Amino acid sequence: MSLETLSVRGQPAVRLRLPGGDACTVALHGAHLLSWQTADGVERIYLSPEALFDGRSAIRGGVPVCWPQFNQRGPLPKHGFARNKAWQLEPAEAPGELVFSLRDDAASRALWPHAFRLALRVTLTPGALRIALDVRNTDAEPWSFTAALHTYLQVDEIADVRLGGLQGAQRWDAVRDLRHAETSEALRFDTEFDSVYAAPAAPLKRVQPSGVLAIAQSASCTETVVWNPGAALSAQLADLPDEGWRRMLCVEAAHIDDAVRLAPGAEWQGWQQLTVL
């Protein structure tokens, strides 16, 4: 396998490639996964062609790390600050793995006065990608957080996509502010869709004419967020093409409804795995 350092739209990044051709690219800004290509050359992750790569802003697309706050559920900037910070590339601990770390500094403590260490582990195997977020409390006091791996999946055409595996799960529909159990055997997307589900035990399946992708997450990620902006919102987002909503679907592994509380020295891990079937 090979590891290459490169620049993506002016930002430093690394690319890991397996002998069979599978590859992934991660920017140091936010430890943000930008690309996952399987051996057949198919790109599996959506990255907006209009995303900002200024080293300060969040990158639209890929896999943003939302931490220590999800969305605007708290006093911090939207989705926290981890996705806007420069991470460090660490020595790999296993073949096919990239490891990135982030520690508190003066800027983070000005926003959130706690000591921490994060590690993001990206593991590439033939036909599969696993992203794991490790959180460690290095403070003398306990603190709480929420988190999500905000994965943008690339799709051929959103009208042809079905997402199965959530039937019966408790759902909060953020667009309509309604709570109910999901009745659909497979979700379809033709307008803005923004919902938080109680995560099911079995992997979800994203189905489209070109193939099936299994989406699994750790039991520590107690919610699954499903989002597509639809045409109207897509047109309002400056860093997303007007037709961008037709090429992406976010399926996120999250722990957001009840915050995780970590004692000093304690650790938490949440992960998501994508597997081509």
Protein Blocks (a to p, Z undefined) as FASTA:
>chain_A
ZZddddeehiacdddddfkopacdddfehpaafbdcdfkopafbdcdfkbccehlaccee
jjddddfbehjldjbdehijmlmcccdddddfbehiacddddddfklmmmoccddddddd
ddddehiacdddddddfbfbdcdddddddddcddfblklpccehieoiacddfklopacd
dfbfbdcdfbdcdddddddfbdcddddfkbccdddddfklmbdcdddebjmlmmmmmkbc
fklmmmgccdddddfkbccdddehiacddddddddZZ
